[in-house]
Amino acid sequence: MTPIKSYKRVFLGIFLFLFICFIVNISLGSVFIPWSDTVNSLIGGNVEKESWRHIVIDYRLPKAITAIIVGSGLGVSGLLMQTMFRNPLAGPFVLGISSGATLGVALLILSSTFTGIVFSTFLVSKWGLVIAASLGSILVLFAVMVISVKVRDTMAILIIGLMFGSITSAIVSVLSYFAPANQLQQYVFWGFGSLGNLSWYDVLLFFSISLVGMLLAILSIKPLNTLLLGENYARSLGLNIKKSRFLIIIATGLLAGSVTAFAGPIAFIGLAVPHLTRLLFHTSNHKTLIPAVILLGSIIMLICDSIAQLPSSEYTLPINAITSLIGAPIVIWLLVRKRKMLF
């Protein structure tokens, strides 16, 4: 396991590239803003139009920060799941967390059929969707944690998580079948994912929840490195498997659950980023992998959002479609190139 000090130059290069992607992302949008005015908006200088400062500070900057939180959170949670299950195809939503959030949103949107217009408008608002998605993911996460305490086999937890996903998907399908066209359309739009609907208060709350998940992931570095040797060997070294598994599941739930609640279900980032990181750094040491995944996940998410902006266009493509179009070929390329993904 190579120490992080050996990768100082690589980390510096990645960090500089992240900064470039961040600035480029802020400069793109349906409204053309000269580069000088974009920079002046960020540093508090003079701008030609005050509306441009408002666009940069209150819309583009929170969206770029949201992209960083989403990319880093999904990347780290995907890394945790791949290590815990020793499965290269495990992603951040393998425990059914995303499916639980999806079910919560589907129930909320459908319930507006049976409530008054004013009440339904209150429910199916931004915060209503966030709360519904959070409750759905928390319930599924709680169920998985209860099961993880009673089950010794880690692969059994993986299968149970997949079954939770199948059950919630079936319920969502039934709800979608009976939903009116306008409500079904709203649900579909939520499933596209979005980075640009958060205020500064929303971003702060999102960041706070993700930060707790990141801290738990950092506390899991030693157990994660030990689990690479296999559960039986890790147990012989004195590792408390159930306690470590519990900590990893909570960290994944906070990271992946908060992303789904605030930005919708974002695909493939959590699956592709860990593999790209291992390919670049050629190490399995999580002391190196976790900070690297944070940086690379942020970069890829910013690039996807920049592509979704359709520069010089008033249209914005669904972010979930862009991440899938980029993430799926990456995973296929890795499988073909390496035949066996690194662990």
ZAMARGU-4260 file (C-alpha; in steps of 0.2 Angstrom, whole numbers, plus 5000, padded with zeros to 4 digits):
<rodrens>
0) 5000/5000/5000 | 5008/5016/4994 | 5007/5031/5006 | 4999/5047/5000 | 5015/5057/5001
5) 5021/5047/4986 | 5007/5055/4976 | 5010/5074/4980 | 5012/5079/4962 | 4997/5069/4956
10) 4986/5076/4969 | 4992/5094/4966 | 4989/5091/4947 | 4971/5084/4950 | 4967/5099/4962
15) 4973/5112/4949 | 4962/5103/4936 | 4947/5103/4948 | 4949/5122/4951 | 4949/5124/4932
20) 4934/5114/4930 | 4925/5124/4944 | 4929/5140/4935 | 4924/5134/4918 | 4907/5127/4926
25) 4903/5144/4933 | 4907/5153/4917 | 4894/5143/4907 | 4875/5145/4906 | 4861/5151/4896
30) 4866/5169/4899 | 4882/5174/4892 | 4893/5183/4905 | 4910/5190/4900 | 4925/5181/4909
35) 4930/5197/4917 | 4913/5200/4924 | 4912/5182/4930 | 4928/5184/4940 | 4923/5201/4946
40) 4907/5194/4953 | 4917/5181/4963 | 4929/5193/4970 | 4917/5207/4973 | 4923/5219/4959
45) 4913/5230/4947 | 4902/5221/4934 | 4894/5229/4919 | 4876/5222/4925 | 4871/5219/4943
50) 4860/5205/4936 | 4876/5196/4931 | 4883/5196/4949 | 4866/5189/4955 | 4867/5175/4942
55) 4885/5170/4946 | 4883/5171/4965 | 4865/5165/4968 | 4864/5152/4954 | 4880/5146/4946
60) 4891/5146/4962 | 4879/5136/4972 | 4876/5124/4958 | 4895/5121/4956 | 4897/5118/4974
65) 4882/5106/4974 | 4891/5097/4959 | 4907/5095/4970 | 4897/5088/4985 | 4887/5076/4974
70) 4902/5070/4965 | 4913/5067/4980 | 4898/5060/4990 | 4894/5047/4977 | 4912/5043/4973
75) 4916/5039/4992 | 4900/5030/4995 | 4903/5019/4980 | 4921/5015/4986 | 4914/5010/5003
80) 4902/4998/4995 | 4914/4990/4983 | 4926/4987/4997 | 4914/4981/5009 | 4906/4968/4997
85) 4922/4965/4987 | 4911/4967/4972 | 4917/4979/4957 | 4899/4982/4952 | 4893/4988/4969
90) 4888/5006/4969 | 4882/5018/4982 | 4864/5013/4979 | 4866/4995/4981 | 4858/4994/4998
95) 4842/5001/4991 | 4844/5019/4998 | 4840/5027/4981 | 4825/5016/4979 | 4818/5020/4996
100) 4820/5039/4992 | 4812/5036/4975 | 4797/5027/4984 | 4795/5042/4996 | 4794/5054/4982
105) 4782/5043/4972 | 4771/5042/4987 | 4772/5061/4990 | 4767/5065/4972 | 4753/5052/4971
110) 4746/5058/4987 | 4742/5075/4980 | 4728/5067/4971 | 4719/5064/4987 | 4723/5081/4995
115) 4717/5099/4993 | 4725/5110/4980 | 4734/5121/4993 | 4740/5107/5003 | 4746/5097/4988
120) 4756/5112/4982 | 4764/5113/4999 | 4768/5095/4999 | 4775/5094/4981 | 4787/5108/4984
125) 4806/5107/4984 | 4807/5104/5003 | 4792/5092/5002 | 4802/5082/4990 | 4818/5083/5000
130) 4809/5077/5016 | 4800/5063/5007 | 4816/5057/4999 | 4825/5058/5015 | 4812/5048/5025
135) 4811/5035/5011 | 4830/5032/5012 | 4831/5033/5031 | 4818/5019/5032 | 4827/5008/5020
140) 4844/5012/5028 | 4837/5008/5046 | 4830/4991/5039 | 4847/4987/5032 | 4856/4991/5048
145) 4844/4980/5058 | 4847/4966/5046 | 4866/4969/5046 | 4867/4966/5065 | 4859/4949/5064
150) 4867/4943/5048 | 4885/4937/5048 | 4887/4935/5029 | 4891/4952/5020 | 4885/4945/5003
155) 4868/4942/5011 | 4866/4960/5015 | 4870/4964/4997 | 4856/4952/4991 | 4844/4959/5004
160) 4848/4977/4998 | 4844/4972/4980 | 4828/4964/4986 | 4823/4980/4995 | 4827/4989/4978
165) 4816/4977/4969 | 4801/4979/4981 | 4802/4998/4981 | 4803/4998/4962 | 4788/4987/4960
170) 4778/4999/4971 | 4783/5014/4962 | 4778/5005/4945 | 4761/5002/4952 | 4759/5020/4959
175) 4765/5027/4942 | 4752/5016/4933 | 4738/5025/4942 | 4745/5042/4943 | 4738/5056/4932
180) 4749/5062/4917 | 4754/5078/4925 | 4760/5070/4942 | 4769/5056/4932 | 4778/5070/4922
185) 4783/5078/4938 | 4790/5062/4945 | 4799/5058/4929 | 4807/5076/4930 | 4813/5073/4948
190) 4821/5057/4942 | 4831/5066/4929 | 4841/5074/4944 | 4845/5092/4946 | 4860/5102/4953
195) 4853/5120/4951 | 4838/5121/4962 | 4847/5123/4979 | 4848/5140/4988 | 4863/5144/4999
200) 4854/5138/5014 | 4850/5121/5005 | 4868/5119/5000 | 4874/5122/5018 | 4862/5109/5025
205) 4867/5097/5011 | 4886/5100/5014 | 4883/5097/5033 | 4875/5080/5031 | 4888/5075/5018
210) 4902/5081/5030 | 4896/5069/5043 | 4896/5055/5031 | 4914/5059/5025 | 4920/5060/5043
215) 4913/5042/5046 | 4921/5036/5030 | 4938/5043/5035 | 4935/5034/5052 | 4932/5018/5042
220) 4949/5019/5033 | 4958/5006/5044 | 4943/4994/5044 | 4942/4996/5025 | 4960/4992/5022
225) 4958/4977/5034 | 4943/4970/5025 | 4953/4969/5008 | 4961/4954/5016 | 4945/4945/5018
230) 4932/4945/5032 | 4940/4929/5040 | 4957/4936/5041 | 4951/4953/5046 | 4942/4944/5061
235) 4958/4935/5065 | 4966/4952/5066 | 4954/4958/5079 | 4943/4968/5068 | 4925/4969/5074
240) 4916/4965/5058 | 4898/4970/5063 | 4904/4987/5071 | 4914/4991/5055 | 4900/4986/5044
245) 4888/4996/5054 | 4899/5012/5052 | 4902/5009/5034 | 4883/5007/5030 | 4879/5023/5040
250) 4892/5033/5031 | 4885/5027/5014 | 4868/5030/5019 | 4872/5048/5024 | 4882/5052/5008
255) 4870/5043/4995 | 4854/5047/5004 | 4858/5066/5005 | 4863/5066/4987 | 4846/5058/4982
260) 4836/5069/4993 | 4844/5085/4987 | 4849/5082/4969 | 4839/5066/4964 | 4845/5049/4959
265) 4862/5052/4950 | 4868/5036/4941 | 4885/5029/4937 | 4896/5042/4946 | 4898/5031/4962
270) 4901/5015/4951 | 4914/5023/4939 | 4924/5035/4950 | 4932/5022/4962 | 4938/5011/4947
275) 4945/5027/4938 | 4954/5031/4954 | 4962/5014/4957 | 4967/5014/4938 | 4976/5031/4941
280) 4984/5028/4957 | 4987/5009/4957 | 4984/5007/4975 | 4971/4999/4987 | 4976/5010/5002
285) 4960/5019/5007 | 4971/5033/5015 | 4975/5037/4997 | 4959/5032/4988 | 4947/5042/4998
290) 4954/5059/4995 | 4958/5054/4977 | 4940/5049/4975 | 4934/5065/4982 | 4944/5075/4970
295) 4940/5064/4954 | 4922/5063/4959 | 4920/5082/4960 | 4929/5084/4943 | 4919/5072/4934
300) 4903/5079/4941 | 4908/5097/4936 | 4912/5091/4918 | 4895/5082/4917 | 4886/5098/4923
305) 4896/5108/4911 | 4891/5097/4896 | 4873/5097/4902 | 4874/5116/4901 | 4875/5115/4882
310) 4886/5131/4881 | 4878/5145/4871 | 4861/5137/4873 | 4845/5141/4883 | 4842/5122/4886
315) 4850/5111/4900 | 4851/5092/4898 | 4846/5081/4912 | 4861/5078/4923 | 4857/5060/4926
320) 4857/5057/4907 | 4874/5064/4905 | 4882/5055/4920 | 4875/5038/4912 | 4881/5043/4895
325) 4899/5046/4902 | 4899/5033/4916 | 4893/5018/4907 | 4906/5018/4893 | 4920/5021/4907
330) 4914/5005/4916 | 4914/4995/4899 | 4931/5002/4894 | 4938/4997/4911 | 4931/4979/4910
335) 4937/4977/4892 | 4954/4984/4896 | 4958/4976/4913 | 4946/4961/4911 | 4946/4961/4930
340) 4944/4977/4940 | 4956/4981/4953 | 4954/4978/4971
</rodrens>
